[in-house]
Amino acid sequence: MKEFFHNPINLPDLETVSVDGKRHYITPGGTFPSVTTVLGEKLSKDGLQAWRNRVGEEEANKISNQAAVRGTAIHALAEAYLMNDKNWKRGAMPTNIDTFSRIRPHLDQHVGTIYGVEVPLWSEKLKTAGRTDLLAGWRGINSIIDFKTSRRIKTEDHIESYFLQATCYSMMAEERTGMKIPQIVIIIAVDHEETQVFVKEREDYVQKVLRIFS
């Protein structure tokens, strides 16, 4: 097991509340909607609705609930592993351990100094808040790193929201810490497939984030 080096930035934790059924965070600068809430409101849902229409509401809800549970489990494994918990497998389902085992080599090879796991972030400029899975060096470059799960291989045109979310986190982290975070990394654990890793320059998405969150 790799021993990760931590140099934590120690930002204050944020309380979450529901406003009109949508997640918000109480921050020192005000109560702001989550990044995913804003993106969900501003980005097109045509593809998602078409899928729900195709499979039916009951099946769509079942798949969505299963995905949420699995995603939470994989995030928990990643968090424990990155925090150097030698018992990181404890209590986990074998299928989830197997899925994480395909993510693990990427973390071992590429993650450098860790500045925070499940980092609470907010921006008074963008009027939003959230938690990023990981703020760390990736191949020597400060990066926002987010973990996702999927039943199928993803193409870049289907996951623009992931890149926008990570870019927003990087902008919030810079606002909070003064650190330069020029890179975003999306790691997708795919059922019965190799893990997908997308490494992007966050500047490619900054202008769209500013338009969405202005």
VENVENVEN-V697065 format. One record per pair of residues at least 12 apart in sequence whose ideal C-beta (glycine too) atoms are under 6 Angstrom apart, sorted by the first residue. I is the first residue (numbers start at 1). J is the second residue. D is the distance in Angstrom with one decimal. If there is no record, write none. Layout:
I|J|D, I|J|D
//
This chain:
2|108|4.7, 3|84|5.8, 4|82|5.8, 4|84|5.8, 4|114|5.3, 5|113|5.4, 6|114|4.9, 7|113|5.3, 7|115|5.9, 8|116|5.8, 9|115|4.9, 9|116|5.4, 9|177|5.4, 11|120|5.6, 11|176|5.9, 13|120|5.5, 14|27|5.7, 14|120|4.4, 22|37|4.7, 23|37|5.5, 25|129|3.7, 27|122|3.9, 27|129|5.3, 29|124|4.0, 32|122|6.0, 32|127|5.4, 32|128|5.1, 32|129|4.4, 33|128|6.0, 34|130|5.0, 35|128|5.2, 35|130|4.1, 35|165|5.5, 35|168|5.0, 38|128|5.5, 39|161|5.3, 42|212|4.9, 43|161|5.7, 70|149|5.5, 71|149|4.7, 73|96|4.5, 74|99|6.0, 74|100|5.8, 74|149|5.5, 74|189|5.8, 75|147|5.8, 77|92|5.8, 77|100|4.4, 78|147|5.4, 79|117|5.4, 82|117|5.3, 99|189|4.9, 102|195|4.6, 103|187|6.0, 103|189|5.5, 103|195|5.3, 106|197|5.7, 110|138|5.3, 110|139|5.2, 111|136|5.3, 112|137|3.1, 113|137|4.8, 114|136|4.3, 115|135|4.5, 116|135|4.6, 117|134|5.8, 118|131|5.4, 119|132|5.0, 119|135|5.0, 121|169|5.9, 121|172|4.0, 121|173|5.6, 123|172|4.4, 123|175|5.2, 126|213|4.2, 128|213|5.8, 132|144|5.3, 132|169|4.1, 133|146|4.9, 133|147|5.1, 135|173|5.9, 138|185|5.1, 141|183|4.6, 142|181|4.7, 143|183|4.1, 143|185|5.1, 144|166|4.7, 144|169|4.6, 144|170|4.5, 144|184|5.0, 145|185|4.4, 146|166|5.2, 146|186|5.6, 147|187|5.2, 148|188|4.6, 149|189|4.9, 150|188|5.3, 150|190|5.0, 151|191|5.0, 153|190|5.7, 153|193|5.9, 154|188|5.8, 162|186|4.8, 163|200|5.8, 163|205|5.2, 164|205|5.6, 164|209|5.7, 166|184|3.8, 167|184|5.8, 167|202|4.7, 167|205|4.1, 167|209|5.1, 168|209|5.2, 170|202|4.9, 182|202|6.0, 184|200|5.1, 184|202|4.8, 185|199|5.2, 186|198|4.4
//
